[in-house]
């Protein structure tokens, strides 16, 4: 039995009322690759941040190499031989590789000696681990895969024996990811210990020796990778939670109200985020899009709502096309009956510095009801806001209160009230209950179903599988920008989980 | 963890904190006065008496304040749309050009009350135009408004020098300024209002532009908080993403906000040009645009605050001039130091004492900082 490189014993961490980590126990053996999987928000990153000194655990003990340690800053972690490669690189874009490597480890004021020393050391590391990078290349000119290599070199340069990689493949192409895995295996052979955080099960199976599964802040299981299956891990990840089922009747799907054909969207870096997606939403049905965050759902919603430019494809709203060049006027789309509850209510759906009543007209401030000539009709806006507060049970019921002072659930109700009360033909909703308390979740779900029963077409994107399953009449699963499957509402979590993890249906059926 | 700028009661936010900042500025200024060997208390008395002690002083204070209200409003309107308009200086300067053209053309044929409205429109239009170009560059090309407006201040200065030593200068004159306007382009003074209260005024430039400034302050309040345009500007100012989502055109809102800002800056020129000098001279703005930034920040971008802050800076200008006159050790530059300290503490270091005051409030009365207001009522 290999000696443990890291032991975490009884780690607890809360942020306000949210318990991000509860009673976590983890043991990582020296010279192994240990995977940590879990859905977004399961507490993986928090746990690793505690290990790296970004956060302090509320209680619990950390042991490195068998000795209890206290880690208050990342410098403490580095001194203990723990290095971290962050999901978002911590590199200075306009510095060279070498300059980035010595950043924070400069030993003299004039840098000359540091640089010379770093250069020889770097060459040794590159030789030893097969991590070739030109030391004099400028970071921003390097492809992402090489930038990541610099991050790894940075950690090794500081003497890391234990490497933590947080979602390392999120930004990599498949080929780059394969290369990374080869490097990690090589590092392992050299005796380094590696902790790999990911939500991609394929990677876990491909590279790790052991794997721990986190769910809702707890460590639910640890398995030897060879002895487990993707199916088991998927099930452990999503869990057999008690479902929040909403009472609903059969859907009576009517005419197609929203039609998406061959839609392709790229992000600002030119990476394809939505890849040739087609689907229809009919009046009187809720179509749910499931998927792990970051698989193109956000971009899909933004393209449909006219905020984001699409490369190609077609979106028809009530039979008429939507301008996908990025020049569409979201106001005009609203007039045509498209209501949009955005995923990010803090920056997009609401202006937090505004009073509640001001937010209750955002996007509809052109509406004659709220205006008197060029002036806002304050009386009408206030009356309207009070009306919505009543109908949607928004608390506290004060339309003059700053929006930032409402709880997450009530903020979401402000957005929903605004969008639903416009009586739209098509409602698209991103993460309807993210950061929303349990009581409000039920209320919001009921409202969405009521919209459906009125014959509206409802498109819901959520990373909460429970929510998708309980709301949707049809479920589409997105993975890597594509719709990889369509299922009925009776699909099992395991089945959907596999699709979400990018495992082909055929494999899942075995 | 608390957010950096958490809640305080309104009176503390808008009254106490500015007052503390101001007091600190004056204390530090007092040390500077001591350093040059003068009595700071006597200096303070001279400053305040110079500004408010006599009718003439009051009139001068309000005259300067008028100028700062315009520039302060100009900066504030842009700031509500999250645009930092540093070009108020140049926009005001170019506004003066508009006024000059109107006055030089009509002062021999029209009475002041006809010329004044035309001059207002011209000043606003010229200022707006000078704001339009940086706005367009920001909206369409992403050129940062701070950089372009600063550059436009220099361009405005060069253009005005070119015109004031050339086309606008009367033949044979050696002064870089226009000819003096005739009586038709002179604005009525307001000194009689102060004299109503029994004060004596020898001669002071306070004129009806002061009233115009107050009207504009009210209109700006109306614009920002009561019109659709103001709503859109504030939405964009707080969150460009939310504005995009709400269907507010970025280009249109940036250009509109900057043109209104430029128009207000341009109107500032009415006060010194038509109310006082009766000509357009080189560098007549003399930094009032930059003071407007301090006034706007100190007034918390609210017209009422801006009017109060403008009066404060008017006081510093007028009282400072008296101080330089009375105390030989204190030069005109010392006054600039004092003004600089006020800007430093009230503007740049606005939030320096905030955390302490917040802690104080939290320990004295947790309720006043909203510690247990909304939580726990979630649906």
Interface residues (C-beta under 8 A of the other chain):
Chain A: X305 X307 X329 X330 X331 X332 X333 X334 X340 X342 X344 X347 X348 X349 X350 X351 X352 X353 X354 X358 X362 X363 X365 X366 X371 X374 X375 X376 X378 X393 X394 X395 X396 X401 X405 X406 X407 X408 X409 X410 X413 X437 X439 X440 X443
Chain B: X222 X226 X227 X228 X229 X231 X232 X234 X235 X238 X239 X241 X242 X244 X245 X246 X247 X248 X249 X370 X373 X374 X375 X377 X378 X379
